[in-house]
Amino acid sequence: MKIEIDKVLDTSGLLCPEPVMMLHNAVKELVEGQVIKVIATDPSTTRDIPKFCLFLGYDLISQEADEKNYFYYIKKVPT
């Protein structure tokens, strides 16, 4: 699946709650329909970012991981 990305937020090396706080600020800059890719190294983001999206109504399009990083693709939907 090819996802068109409008913004990248790299939170590598940061621990909870910083990745989610940075995501919260970055999403405010997006226009409805735009997608942000989040790169994280903190395993707690696998719990925190999906909850963030669910709570605030953003669309978590995809969630992936490799041996050292976690990747999230989040779409800003109409409010």
mmJSON file of the N, C-alpha and C atoms, coordinates in Angstrom:
{"data_MODEL":{"atom_site":{
"group_PDB":["ATOM","ATOM","ATOM","ATOM","ATOM","ATOM","ATOM","ATOM","ATOM","ATOM","ATOM","ATOM","ATOM","ATOM","ATOM","ATOM","ATOM","ATOM","ATOM","ATOM","ATOM","ATOM","ATOM","ATOM","ATOM","ATOM","ATOM","ATOM","ATOM","ATOM","ATOM","ATOM","ATOM","ATOM","ATOM","ATOM","ATOM","ATOM","ATOM","ATOM","ATOM","ATOM","ATOM","ATOM","ATOM","ATOM","ATOM","ATOM","ATOM","ATOM","ATOM","ATOM","ATOM","ATOM","ATOM","ATOM","ATOM","ATOM","ATOM","ATOM","ATOM","ATOM","ATOM","ATOM","ATOM","ATOM","ATOM","ATOM","ATOM","ATOM","ATOM","ATOM","ATOM","ATOM","ATOM","ATOM","ATOM","ATOM","ATOM","ATOM","ATOM","ATOM","ATOM","ATOM","ATOM","ATOM","ATOM","ATOM","ATOM","ATOM","ATOM","ATOM","ATOM","ATOM","ATOM","ATOM","ATOM","ATOM","ATOM","ATOM","ATOM","ATOM","ATOM","ATOM","ATOM","ATOM","ATOM","ATOM","ATOM","ATOM","ATOM","ATOM","ATOM","ATOM","ATOM","ATOM","ATOM","ATOM","ATOM","ATOM","ATOM","ATOM","ATOM","ATOM","ATOM","ATOM","ATOM","ATOM","ATOM","ATOM","ATOM","ATOM","ATOM","ATOM","ATOM","ATOM","ATOM","ATOM","ATOM","ATOM","ATOM","ATOM","ATOM","ATOM","ATOM","ATOM","ATOM","ATOM","ATOM","ATOM","ATOM","ATOM","ATOM","ATOM","ATOM","ATOM","ATOM","ATOM","ATOM","ATOM","ATOM","ATOM","ATOM","ATOM","ATOM","ATOM","ATOM","ATOM","ATOM","ATOM","ATOM","ATOM","ATOM","ATOM","ATOM","ATOM","ATOM","ATOM","ATOM","ATOM","ATOM","ATOM","ATOM","ATOM","ATOM","ATOM","ATOM","ATOM","ATOM","ATOM","ATOM","ATOM","ATOM","ATOM","ATOM","ATOM","ATOM","ATOM","ATOM","ATOM","ATOM","ATOM","ATOM","ATOM","ATOM","ATOM","ATOM","ATOM","ATOM","ATOM","ATOM","ATOM","ATOM","ATOM","ATOM","ATOM","ATOM","ATOM","ATOM","ATOM","ATOM","ATOM","ATOM","ATOM","ATOM","ATOM","ATOM","ATOM","ATOM","ATOM","ATOM","ATOM","ATOM","ATOM","ATOM","ATOM","ATOM"],
"id":[1,2,3,4,5,6,7,8,9,10,11,12,13,14,15,16,17,18,19,20,21,22,23,24,25,26,27,28,29,30,31,32,33,34,35,36,37,38,39,40,41,42,43,44,45,46,47,48,49,50,51,52,53,54,55,56,57,58,59,60,61,62,63,64,65,66,67,68,69,70,71,72,73,74,75,76,77,78,79,80,81,82,83,84,85,86,87,88,89,90,91,92,93,94,95,96,97,98,99,100,101,102,103,104,105,106,107,108,109,110,111,112,113,114,115,116,117,118,119,120,121,122,123,124,125,126,127,128,129,130,131,132,133,134,135,136,137,138,139,140,141,142,143,144,145,146,147,148,149,150,151,152,153,154,155,156,157,158,159,160,161,162,163,164,165,166,167,168,169,170,171,172,173,174,175,176,177,178,179,180,181,182,183,184,185,186,187,188,189,190,191,192,193,194,195,196,197,198,199,200,201,202,203,204,205,206,207,208,209,210,211,212,213,214,215,216,217,218,219,220,221,222,223,224,225,226,227,228,229,230,231,232,233,234,235,236,237],
"type_symbol":["N","C","C","N","C","C","N","C","C","N","C","C","N","C","C","N","C","C","N","C","C","N","C","C","N","C","C","N","C","C","N","C","C","N","C","C","N","C","C","N","C","C","N","C","C","N","C","C","N","C","C","N","C","C","N","C","C","N","C","C","N","C","C","N","C","C","N","C","C","N","C","C","N","C","C","N","C","C","N","C","C","N","C","C","N","C","C","N","C","C","N","C","C","N","C","C","N","C","C","N","C","C","N","C","C","N","C","C","N","C","C","N","C","C","N","C","C","N","C","C","N","C","C","N","C","C","N","C","C","N","C","C","N","C","C","N","C","C","N","C","C","N","C","C","N","C","C","N","C","C","N","C","C","N","C","C","N","C","C","N","C","C","N","C","C","N","C","C","N","C","C","N","C","C","N","C","C","N","C","C","N","C","C","N","C","C","N","C","C","N","C","C","N","C","C","N","C","C","N","C","C","N","C","C","N","C","C","N","C","C","N","C","C","N","C","C","N","C","C","N","C","C","N","C","C","N","C","C","N","C","C","N","C","C","N","C","C"],
"label_atom_id":["N","CA","C","N","CA","C","N","CA","C","N","CA","C","N","CA","C","N","CA","C","N","CA","C","N","CA","C","N","CA","C","N","CA","C","N","CA","C","N","CA","C","N","CA","C","N","CA","C","N","CA","C","N","CA","C","N","CA","C","N","CA","C","N","CA","C","N","CA","C","N","CA","C","N","CA","C","N","CA","C","N","CA","C","N","CA","C","N","CA","C","N","CA","C","N","CA","C","N","CA","C","N","CA","C","N","CA","C","N","CA","C","N","CA","C","N","CA","C","N","CA","C","N","CA","C","N","CA","C","N","CA","C","N","CA","C","N","CA","C","N","CA","C","N","CA","C","N","CA","C","N","CA","C","N","CA","C","N","CA","C","N","CA","C","N","CA","C","N","CA","C","N","CA","C","N","CA","C","N","CA","C","N","CA","C","N","CA","C","N","CA","C","N","CA","C","N","CA","C","N","CA","C","N","CA","C","N","CA","C","N","CA","C","N","CA","C","N","CA","C","N","CA","C","N","CA","C","N","CA","C","N","CA","C","N","CA","C","N","CA","C","N","CA","C","N","CA","C","N","CA","C","N","CA","C","N","CA","C","N","CA","C","N","CA","C","N","CA","C","N","CA","C","N","CA","C"],
"label_alt_id":[null,null,null,null,null,null,null,null,null,null,null,null,null,null,null,null,null,null,null,null,null,null,null,null,null,null,null,null,null,null,null,null,null,null,null,null,null,null,null,null,null,null,null,null,null,null,null,null,null,null,null,null,null,null,null,null,null,null,null,null,null,null,null,null,null,null,null,null,null,null,null,null,null,null,null,null,null,null,null,null,null,null,null,null,null,null,null,null,null,null,null,null,null,null,null,null,null,null,null,null,null,null,null,null,null,null,null,null,null,null,null,null,null,null,null,null,null,null,null,null,null,null,null,null,null,null,null,null,null,null,null,null,null,null,null,null,null,null,null,null,null,null,null,null,null,null,null,null,null,null,null,null,null,null,null,null,null,null,null,null,null,null,null,null,null,null,null,null,null,null,null,null,null,null,null,null,null,null,null,null,null,null,null,null,null,null,null,null,null,null,null,null,null,null,null,null,null,null,null,null,null,null,null,null,null,null,null,null,null,null,null,null,null,null,null,null,null,null,null,null,null,null,null,null,null,null,null,null,null,null,null,null,null,null,null,null,null],
"label_comp_id":["MET","MET","MET","LYS","LYS","LYS","ILE","ILE","ILE","GLU","GLU","GLU","ILE","ILE","ILE","ASP","ASP","ASP","LYS","LYS","LYS","VAL","VAL","VAL","LEU","LEU","LEU","ASP","ASP","ASP","THR","THR","THR","SER","SER","SER","GLY","GLY","GLY","LEU","LEU","LEU","LEU","LEU","LEU","CYS","CYS","CYS","PRO","PRO","PRO","GLU","GLU","GLU","PRO","PRO","PRO","VAL","VAL","VAL","MET","MET","MET","MET","MET","MET","LEU","LEU","LEU","HIS","HIS","HIS","ASN","ASN","ASN","ALA","ALA","ALA","VAL","VAL","VAL","LYS","LYS","LYS","GLU","GLU","GLU","LEU","LEU","LEU","VAL","VAL","VAL","GLU","GLU","GLU","GLY","GLY","GLY","GLN","GLN","GLN","VAL","VAL","VAL","ILE","ILE","ILE","LYS","LYS","LYS","VAL","VAL","VAL","ILE","ILE","ILE","ALA","ALA","ALA","THR","THR","THR","ASP","ASP","ASP","PRO","PRO","PRO","SER","SER","SER","THR","THR","THR","THR","THR","THR","ARG","ARG","ARG","ASP","ASP","ASP","ILE","ILE","ILE","PRO","PRO","PRO","LYS","LYS","LYS","PHE","PHE","PHE","CYS","CYS","CYS","LEU","LEU","LEU","PHE","PHE","PHE","LEU","LEU","LEU","GLY","GLY","GLY","TYR","TYR","TYR","ASP","ASP","ASP","LEU","LEU","LEU","ILE","ILE","ILE","SER","SER","SER","GLN","GLN","GLN","GLU","GLU","GLU","ALA","ALA","ALA","ASP","ASP","ASP","GLU","GLU","GLU","LYS","LYS","LYS","ASN","ASN","ASN","TYR","TYR","TYR","PHE","PHE","PHE","TYR","TYR","TYR","TYR","TYR","TYR","ILE","ILE","ILE","LYS","LYS","LYS","LYS","LYS","LYS","VAL","VAL","VAL","PRO","PRO","PRO","THR","THR","THR"],
"label_asym_id":["A","A","A","A","A","A","A","A","A","A","A","A","A","A","A","A","A","A","A","A","A","A","A","A","A","A","A","A","A","A","A","A","A","A","A","A","A","A","A","A","A","A","A","A","A","A","A","A","A","A","A","A","A","A","A","A","A","A","A","A","A","A","A","A","A","A","A","A","A","A","A","A","A","A","A","A","A","A","A","A","A","A","A","A","A","A","A","A","A","A","A","A","A","A","A","A","A","A","A","A","A","A","A","A","A","A","A","A","A","A","A","A","A","A","A","A","A","A","A","A","A","A","A","A","A","A","A","A","A","A","A","A","A","A","A","A","A","A","A","A","A","A","A","A","A","A","A","A","A","A","A","A","A","A","A","A","A","A","A","A","A","A","A","A","A","A","A","A","A","A","A","A","A","A","A","A","A","A","A","A","A","A","A","A","A","A","A","A","A","A","A","A","A","A","A","A","A","A","A","A","A","A","A","A","A","A","A","A","A","A","A","A","A","A","A","A","A","A","A","A","A","A","A","A","A","A","A","A","A","A","A","A","A","A","A","A","A"],
"label_entity_id":["1","1","1","1","1","1","1","1","1","1","1","1","1","1","1","1","1","1","1","1","1","1","1","1","1","1","1","1","1","1","1","1","1","1","1","1","1","1","1","1","1","1","1","1","1","1","1","1","1","1","1","1","1","1","1","1","1","1","1","1","1","1","1","1","1","1","1","1","1","1","1","1","1","1","1","1","1","1","1","1","1","1","1","1","1","1","1","1","1","1","1","1","1","1","1","1","1","1","1","1","1","1","1","1","1","1","1","1","1","1","1","1","1","1","1","1","1","1","1","1","1","1","1","1","1","1","1","1","1","1","1","1","1","1","1","1","1","1","1","1","1","1","1","1","1","1","1","1","1","1","1","1","1","1","1","1","1","1","1","1","1","1","1","1","1","1","1","1","1","1","1","1","1","1","1","1","1","1","1","1","1","1","1","1","1","1","1","1","1","1","1","1","1","1","1","1","1","1","1","1","1","1","1","1","1","1","1","1","1","1","1","1","1","1","1","1","1","1","1","1","1","1","1","1","1","1","1","1","1","1","1","1","1","1","1","1","1"],
"label_seq_id":[1,1,1,2,2,2,3,3,3,4,4,4,5,5,5,6,6,6,7,7,7,8,8,8,9,9,9,10,10,10,11,11,11,12,12,12,13,13,13,14,14,14,15,15,15,16,16,16,17,17,17,18,18,18,19,19,19,20,20,20,21,21,21,22,22,22,23,23,23,24,24,24,25,25,25,26,26,26,27,27,27,28,28,28,29,29,29,30,30,30,31,31,31,32,32,32,33,33,33,34,34,34,35,35,35,36,36,36,37,37,37,38,38,38,39,39,39,40,40,40,41,41,41,42,42,42,43,43,43,44,44,44,45,45,45,46,46,46,47,47,47,48,48,48,49,49,49,50,50,50,51,51,51,52,52,52,53,53,53,54,54,54,55,55,55,56,56,56,57,57,57,58,58,58,59,59,59,60,60,60,61,61,61,62,62,62,63,63,63,64,64,64,65,65,65,66,66,66,67,67,67,68,68,68,69,69,69,70,70,70,71,71,71,72,72,72,73,73,73,74,74,74,75,75,75,76,76,76,77,77,77,78,78,78,79,79,79],
"pdbx_PDB_ins_code":[null,null,null,null,null,null,null,null,null,null,null,null,null,null,null,null,null,null,null,null,null,null,null,null,null,null,null,null,null,null,null,null,null,null,null,null,null,null,null,null,null,null,null,null,null,null,null,null,null,null,null,null,null,null,null,null,null,null,null,null,null,null,null,null,null,null,null,null,null,null,null,null,null,null,null,null,null,null,null,null,null,null,null,null,null,null,null,null,null,null,null,null,null,null,null,null,null,null,null,null,null,null,null,null,null,null,null,null,null,null,null,null,null,null,null,null,null,null,null,null,null,null,null,null,null,null,null,null,null,null,null,null,null,null,null,null,null,null,null,null,null,null,null,null,null,null,null,null,null,null,null,null,null,null,null,null,null,null,null,null,null,null,null,null,null,null,null,null,null,null,null,null,null,null,null,null,null,null,null,null,null,null,null,null,null,null,null,null,null,null,null,null,null,null,null,null,null,null,null,null,null,null,null,null,null,null,null,null,null,null,null,null,null,null,null,null,null,null,null,null,null,null,null,null,null,null,null,null,null,null,null,null,null,null,null,null,null],
"Cartn_x":[0.852,0.0,0.893,0.71,1.46,0.669,1.31,0.67,1.366,0.601,1.149,1.334,2.566,2.91,3.086,2.464,2.565,3.571,3.823,4.737,5.352,6.613,7.295,7.686,7.387,7.765,8.66,9.93,10.893,11.077,10.599,10.719,11.728,12.614,13.611,14.414,14.587,15.348,14.543,13.328,12.499,11.618,11.377,10.548,9.224,8.254,6.925,7.052,6.318,5.213,5.616,6.908,7.344,6.857,6.937,6.451,4.988,4.156,2.724,2.506,3.246,3.117,3.551,4.641,5.1,4.097,3.518,2.505,1.293,0.885,-0.273,-0.047,1.153,1.458,1.572,2.172,2.373,1.059,0.121,-1.171,-1.951,-1.748,-2.443,-2.084,-0.875,-0.41,-0.945,-1.517,-2.034,-3.398,-3.67,-4.989,-5.742,-7.056,-7.859,-7.49,-7.306,-6.951,-5.46,-4.641,-3.198,-2.751,-1.592,-1.062,0.304,0.485,1.768,2.349,3.638,4.363,5.161,4.977,5.704,6.715,7.946,9.001,9.342,9.316,9.572,10.453,11.127,11.926,11.401,10.52,9.969,8.852,9.015,7.991,6.623,6.587,5.294,4.426,5.026,4.216,3.244,3.555,2.627,1.295,1.294,0.072,-0.45,0.46,0.062,-0.452,0.188,-0.234,-1.59,-1.85,-3.213,-4.288,-4.002,-4.973,-5.174,-4.088,-4.156,-5.088,-4.892,-5.712,-7.18,-7.428,-8.796,-9.478,-8.774,-9.33,-9.629,-8.726,-8.896,-9.532,-9.824,-10.547,-9.705,-8.424,-7.568,-7.573,-7.305,-7.329,-5.915,-5.672,-4.395,-4.442,-3.864,-3.928,-3.111,-1.906,-1.013,-0.058,0.345,1.298,2.269,3.565,4.568,5.766,6.625,7.851,8.937,10.181,11.314,12.123,13.366,14.139,14.425,14.333,14.62,13.652,12.757,11.845,10.388,9.528,8.086,7.638,6.727,6.243,4.716,4.216,2.77,2.397,1.303,0.775,-0.612,-0.734,-1.951,-2.546,-3.843,-4.543,-5.437,-5.346,-6.219,-7.568,-8.598,-9.935,-10.773,-11.848,-12.702,-13.226,-13.27,-13.774,-15.224],
"Cartn_y":[-1.186,0.0,1.244,2.126,3.372,4.455,5.062,6.132,7.446,8.429,9.742,10.505,10.909,11.547,13.048,13.84,15.293,15.868,15.143,15.631,14.418,14.554,13.508,14.074,13.319,13.686,12.589,12.917,11.947,12.168,11.23,11.331,10.314,9.858,8.861,9.332,8.413,8.707,9.338,9.754,10.39,9.355,9.579,8.671,9.327,8.492,8.928,9.975,11.044,11.382,12.261,12.507,13.445,13.121,11.861,11.609,11.997,11.71,12.035,13.541,14.213,15.675,16.344,15.851,16.41,16.124,14.933,14.581,15.492,15.742,16.613,17.983,18.541,19.849,19.773,18.722,18.59,18.417,17.69,17.447,18.749,19.679,20.971,21.723,21.469,22.155,21.529,20.339,19.658,20.19,20.069,20.365,19.041,19.087,17.863,17.068,15.76,14.881,14.638,15.466,15.27,14.151,13.553,12.413,12.762,12.401,12.564,11.183,11.049,9.819,10.094,9.265,9.396,8.254,8.609,7.629,7.691,6.544,6.504,5.308,5.405,4.291,3.785,4.521,4.144,3.115,1.906,0.869,1.268,2.19,2.588,3.331,3.785,4.448,3.476,2.173,1.192,1.175,1.644,1.767,3.205,4.168,5.562,6.229,5.987,6.663,6.157,4.846,4.423,4.992,5.065,5.651,7.132,7.828,9.241,9.44,8.625,8.732,8.443,7.403,7.032,8.136,8.669,9.683,10.988,11.379,12.664,12.538,11.318,11.127,11.179,10.909,10.84,9.414,9.267,7.963,7.379,6.332,5.625,4.687,5.124,4.38,3.097,3.213,2.065,2.204,1.054,0.992,-0.141,0.169,-0.809,-0.717,-1.723,-1.706,-2.482,-2.087,-2.895,-3.2,-3.606,-4.036,-2.931,-1.648,-0.588,0.591,0.644,1.785,1.352,2.278,2.131,3.245,2.916,3.877,3.942,5.157,5.385,6.348,6.057,6.912,7.358,8.649,9.192,10.259,10.116,11.069,11.972,13.266,14.221,14.203,13.882,13.774,14.989,15.254,16.402,16.294,17.429,17.466,17.843],
"Cartn_z":[0.0,0.0,0.0,-0.959,-1.033,-0.327,0.66,1.424,1.079,0.663,0.363,1.673,1.941,3.217,3.011,3.886,3.81,4.805,5.878,6.916,7.612,8.043,8.799,10.153,11.196,12.562,13.109,13.328,13.842,15.337,16.13,17.591,18.113,17.257,17.643,18.863,19.817,21.019,22.133,21.847,22.87,23.556,24.835,25.629,25.968,26.297,26.694,27.806,27.728,26.823,25.638,25.453,24.416,23.001,22.519,21.158,20.947,21.915,21.777,21.87,22.735,22.845,21.541,20.949,19.679,18.564,18.571,17.582,17.709,18.93,19.17,18.541,18.706,18.119,16.6,16.084,14.639,13.892,14.47,13.812,13.652,14.554,14.466,13.195,12.677,11.474,10.188,10.279,9.1,8.69,7.41,6.859,6.806,6.928,6.855,5.608,5.791,4.689,4.549,5.189,5.106,6.037,5.712,6.454,7.042,8.285,8.957,9.238,8.97,9.299,10.566,11.572,12.825,12.911,13.221,13.451,14.935,15.597,17.035,17.377,18.519,19.022,20.362,20.99,22.293,22.106,22.666,22.514,23.073,24.021,24.588,23.572,22.464,21.438,20.773,20.84,20.249,20.98,22.2,22.986,22.933,23.099,23.265,21.991,20.873,19.637,19.146,19.127,18.759,19.691,20.991,21.928,21.648,21.331,20.983,19.785,18.745,17.541,17.836,18.598,18.943,19.748,20.729,21.622,20.88,19.951,19.275,17.892,17.457,16.211,14.953,15.064,13.877,13.347,12.063,11.412,11.391,12.173,12.153,10.953,9.843,8.588,8.665,9.238,9.292,10.46,10.984,12.092,11.763,11.672,11.287,12.227,12.163,12.967,12.255,12.501,12.08,13.338,13.185,14.35,15.364,14.96,15.93,15.913,14.957,14.842,14.729,15.122,14.969,14.036,13.118,12.133,12.198,12.2,12.262,11.143,10.481,9.428,9.874,10.1,10.714,9.796,9.56,8.689,9.528,9.241,9.919,9.199,9.934,9.353,9.75,9.017,9.362,10.795,11.438,12.82,12.866],
"occupancy":[1.0,1.0,1.0,1.0,1.0,1.0,1.0,1.0,1.0,1.0,1.0,1.0,1.0,1.0,1.0,1.0,1.0,1.0,1.0,1.0,1.0,1.0,1.0,1.0,1.0,1.0,1.0,1.0,1.0,1.0,1.0,1.0,1.0,1.0,1.0,1.0,1.0,1.0,1.0,1.0,1.0,1.0,1.0,1.0,1.0,1.0,1.0,1.0,1.0,1.0,1.0,1.0,1.0,1.0,1.0,1.0,1.0,1.0,1.0,1.0,1.0,1.0,1.0,1.0,1.0,1.0,1.0,1.0,1.0,1.0,1.0,1.0,1.0,1.0,1.0,1.0,1.0,1.0,1.0,1.0,1.0,1.0,1.0,1.0,1.0,1.0,1.0,1.0,1.0,1.0,1.0,1.0,1.0,1.0,1.0,1.0,1.0,1.0,1.0,1.0,1.0,1.0,1.0,1.0,1.0,1.0,1.0,1.0,1.0,1.0,1.0,1.0,1.0,1.0,1.0,1.0,1.0,1.0,1.0,1.0,1.0,1.0,1.0,1.0,1.0,1.0,1.0,1.0,1.0,1.0,1.0,1.0,1.0,1.0,1.0,1.0,1.0,1.0,1.0,1.0,1.0,1.0,1.0,1.0,1.0,1.0,1.0,1.0,1.0,1.0,1.0,1.0,1.0,1.0,1.0,1.0,1.0,1.0,1.0,1.0,1.0,1.0,1.0,1.0,1.0,1.0,1.0,1.0,1.0,1.0,1.0,1.0,1.0,1.0,1.0,1.0,1.0,1.0,1.0,1.0,1.0,1.0,1.0,1.0,1.0,1.0,1.0,1.0,1.0,1.0,1.0,1.0,1.0,1.0,1.0,1.0,1.0,1.0,1.0,1.0,1.0,1.0,1.0,1.0,1.0,1.0,1.0,1.0,1.0,1.0,1.0,1.0,1.0,1.0,1.0,1.0,1.0,1.0,1.0,1.0,1.0,1.0,1.0,1.0,1.0,1.0,1.0,1.0,1.0,1.0,1.0,1.0,1.0,1.0,1.0,1.0,1.0],
"B_iso_or_equiv":[0.0,0.0,0.0,0.0,0.0,0.0,0.0,0.0,0.0,0.0,0.0,0.0,0.0,0.0,0.0,0.0,0.0,0.0,0.0,0.0,0.0,0.0,0.0,0.0,0.0,0.0,0.0,0.0,0.0,0.0,0.0,0.0,0.0,0.0,0.0,0.0,0.0,0.0,0.0,0.0,0.0,0.0,0.0,0.0,0.0,0.0,0.0,0.0,0.0,0.0,0.0,0.0,0.0,0.0,0.0,0.0,0.0,0.0,0.0,0.0,0.0,0.0,0.0,0.0,0.0,0.0,0.0,0.0,0.0,0.0,0.0,0.0,0.0,0.0,0.0,0.0,0.0,0.0,0.0,0.0,0.0,0.0,0.0,0.0,0.0,0.0,0.0,0.0,0.0,0.0,0.0,0.0,0.0,0.0,0.0,0.0,0.0,0.0,0.0,0.0,0.0,0.0,0.0,0.0,0.0,0.0,0.0,0.0,0.0,0.0,0.0,0.0,0.0,0.0,0.0,0.0,0.0,0.0,0.0,0.0,0.0,0.0,0.0,0.0,0.0,0.0,0.0,0.0,0.0,0.0,0.0,0.0,0.0,0.0,0.0,0.0,0.0,0.0,0.0,0.0,0.0,0.0,0.0,0.0,0.0,0.0,0.0,0.0,0.0,0.0,0.0,0.0,0.0,0.0,0.0,0.0,0.0,0.0,0.0,0.0,0.0,0.0,0.0,0.0,0.0,0.0,0.0,0.0,0.0,0.0,0.0,0.0,0.0,0.0,0.0,0.0,0.0,0.0,0.0,0.0,0.0,0.0,0.0,0.0,0.0,0.0,0.0,0.0,0.0,0.0,0.0,0.0,0.0,0.0,0.0,0.0,0.0,0.0,0.0,0.0,0.0,0.0,0.0,0.0,0.0,0.0,0.0,0.0,0.0,0.0,0.0,0.0,0.0,0.0,0.0,0.0,0.0,0.0,0.0,0.0,0.0,0.0,0.0,0.0,0.0,0.0,0.0,0.0,0.0,0.0,0.0,0.0,0.0,0.0,0.0,0.0,0.0],
"pdbx_formal_charge":[null,null,null,null,null,null,null,null,null,null,null,null,null,null,null,null,null,null,null,null,null,null,null,null,null,null,null,null,null,null,null,null,null,null,null,null,null,null,null,null,null,null,null,null,null,null,null,null,null,null,null,null,null,null,null,null,null,null,null,null,null,null,null,null,null,null,null,null,null,null,null,null,null,null,null,null,null,null,null,null,null,null,null,null,null,null,null,null,null,null,null,null,null,null,null,null,null,null,null,null,null,null,null,null,null,null,null,null,null,null,null,null,null,null,null,null,null,null,null,null,null,null,null,null,null,null,null,null,null,null,null,null,null,null,null,null,null,null,null,null,null,null,null,null,null,null,null,null,null,null,null,null,null,null,null,null,null,null,null,null,null,null,null,null,null,null,null,null,null,null,null,null,null,null,null,null,null,null,null,null,null,null,null,null,null,null,null,null,null,null,null,null,null,null,null,null,null,null,null,null,null,null,null,null,null,null,null,null,null,null,null,null,null,null,null,null,null,null,null,null,null,null,null,null,null,null,null,null,null,null,null,null,null,null,null,null,null],
"auth_seq_id":[1,1,1,2,2,2,3,3,3,4,4,4,5,5,5,6,6,6,7,7,7,8,8,8,9,9,9,10,10,10,11,11,11,12,12,12,13,13,13,14,14,14,15,15,15,16,16,16,17,17,17,18,18,18,19,19,19,20,20,20,21,21,21,22,22,22,23,23,23,24,24,24,25,25,25,26,26,26,27,27,27,28,28,28,29,29,29,30,30,30,31,31,31,32,32,32,33,33,33,34,34,34,35,35,35,36,36,36,37,37,37,38,38,38,39,39,39,40,40,40,41,41,41,42,42,42,43,43,43,44,44,44,45,45,45,46,46,46,47,47,47,48,48,48,49,49,49,50,50,50,51,51,51,52,52,52,53,53,53,54,54,54,55,55,55,56,56,56,57,57,57,58,58,58,59,59,59,60,60,60,61,61,61,62,62,62,63,63,63,64,64,64,65,65,65,66,66,66,67,67,67,68,68,68,69,69,69,70,70,70,71,71,71,72,72,72,73,73,73,74,74,74,75,75,75,76,76,76,77,77,77,78,78,78,79,79,79],
"auth_comp_id":["MET","MET","MET","LYS","LYS","LYS","ILE","ILE","ILE","GLU","GLU","GLU","ILE","ILE","ILE","ASP","ASP","ASP","LYS","LYS","LYS","VAL","VAL","VAL","LEU","LEU","LEU","ASP","ASP","ASP","THR","THR","THR","SER","SER","SER","GLY","GLY","GLY","LEU","LEU","LEU","LEU","LEU","LEU","CYS","CYS","CYS","PRO","PRO","PRO","GLU","GLU","GLU","PRO","PRO","PRO","VAL","VAL","VAL","MET","MET","MET","MET","MET","MET","LEU","LEU","LEU","HIS","HIS","HIS","ASN","ASN","ASN","ALA","ALA","ALA","VAL","VAL","VAL","LYS","LYS","LYS","GLU","GLU","GLU","LEU","LEU","LEU","VAL","VAL","VAL","GLU","GLU","GLU","GLY","GLY","GLY","GLN","GLN","GLN","VAL","VAL","VAL","ILE","ILE","ILE","LYS","LYS","LYS","VAL","VAL","VAL","ILE","ILE","ILE","ALA","ALA","ALA","THR","THR","THR","ASP","ASP","ASP","PRO","PRO","PRO","SER","SER","SER","THR","THR","THR","THR","THR","THR","ARG","ARG","ARG","ASP","ASP","ASP","ILE","ILE","ILE","PRO","PRO","PRO","LYS","LYS","LYS","PHE","PHE","PHE","CYS","CYS","CYS","LEU","LEU","LEU","PHE","PHE","PHE","LEU","LEU","LEU","GLY","GLY","GLY","TYR","TYR","TYR","ASP","ASP","ASP","LEU","LEU","LEU","ILE","ILE","ILE","SER","SER","SER","GLN","GLN","GLN","GLU","GLU","GLU","ALA","ALA","ALA","ASP","ASP","ASP","GLU","GLU","GLU","LYS","LYS","LYS","ASN","ASN","ASN","TYR","TYR","TYR","PHE","PHE","PHE","TYR","TYR","TYR","TYR","TYR","TYR","ILE","ILE","ILE","LYS","LYS","LYS","LYS","LYS","LYS","VAL","VAL","VAL","PRO","PRO","PRO","THR","THR","THR"],
"auth_asym_id":["A","A","A","A","A","A","A","A","A","A","A","A","A","A","A","A","A","A","A","A","A","A","A","A","A","A","A","A","A","A","A","A","A","A","A","A","A","A","A","A","A","A","A","A","A","A","A","A","A","A","A","A","A","A","A","A","A","A","A","A","A","A","A","A","A","A","A","A","A","A","A","A","A","A","A","A","A","A","A","A","A","A","A","A","A","A","A","A","A","A","A","A","A","A","A","A","A","A","A","A","A","A","A","A","A","A","A","A","A","A","A","A","A","A","A","A","A","A","A","A","A","A","A","A","A","A","A","A","A","A","A","A","A","A","A","A","A","A","A","A","A","A","A","A","A","A","A","A","A","A","A","A","A","A","A","A","A","A","A","A","A","A","A","A","A","A","A","A","A","A","A","A","A","A","A","A","A","A","A","A","A","A","A","A","A","A","A","A","A","A","A","A","A","A","A","A","A","A","A","A","A","A","A","A","A","A","A","A","A","A","A","A","A","A","A","A","A","A","A","A","A","A","A","A","A","A","A","A","A","A","A","A","A","A","A","A","A"],
"auth_atom_id":["N","CA","C","N","CA","C","N","CA","C","N","CA","C","N","CA","C","N","CA","C","N","CA","C","N","CA","C","N","CA","C","N","CA","C","N","CA","C","N","CA","C","N","CA","C","N","CA","C","N","CA","C","N","CA","C","N","CA","C","N","CA","C","N","CA","C","N","CA","C","N","CA","C","N","CA","C","N","CA","C","N","CA","C","N","CA","C","N","CA","C","N","CA","C","N","CA","C","N","CA","C","N","CA","C","N","CA","C","N","CA","C","N","CA","C","N","CA","C","N","CA","C","N","CA","C","N","CA","C","N","CA","C","N","CA","C","N","CA","C","N","CA","C","N","CA","C","N","CA","C","N","CA","C","N","CA","C","N","CA","C","N","CA","C","N","CA","C","N","CA","C","N","CA","C","N","CA","C","N","CA","C","N","CA","C","N","CA","C","N","CA","C","N","CA","C","N","CA","C","N","CA","C","N","CA","C","N","CA","C","N","CA","C","N","CA","C","N","CA","C","N","CA","C","N","CA","C","N","CA","C","N","CA","C","N","CA","C","N","CA","C","N","CA","C","N","CA","C","N","CA","C","N","CA","C","N","CA","C","N","CA","C","N","CA","C","N","CA","C","N","CA","C","N","CA","C"],
"pdbx_PDB_model_num":[1,1,1,1,1,1,1,1,1,1,1,1,1,1,1,1,1,1,1,1,1,1,1,1,1,1,1,1,1,1,1,1,1,1,1,1,1,1,1,1,1,1,1,1,1,1,1,1,1,1,1,1,1,1,1,1,1,1,1,1,1,1,1,1,1,1,1,1,1,1,1,1,1,1,1,1,1,1,1,1,1,1,1,1,1,1,1,1,1,1,1,1,1,1,1,1,1,1,1,1,1,1,1,1,1,1,1,1,1,1,1,1,1,1,1,1,1,1,1,1,1,1,1,1,1,1,1,1,1,1,1,1,1,1,1,1,1,1,1,1,1,1,1,1,1,1,1,1,1,1,1,1,1,1,1,1,1,1,1,1,1,1,1,1,1,1,1,1,1,1,1,1,1,1,1,1,1,1,1,1,1,1,1,1,1,1,1,1,1,1,1,1,1,1,1,1,1,1,1,1,1,1,1,1,1,1,1,1,1,1,1,1,1,1,1,1,1,1,1,1,1,1,1,1,1,1,1,1,1,1,1,1,1,1,1,1,1]
}}}
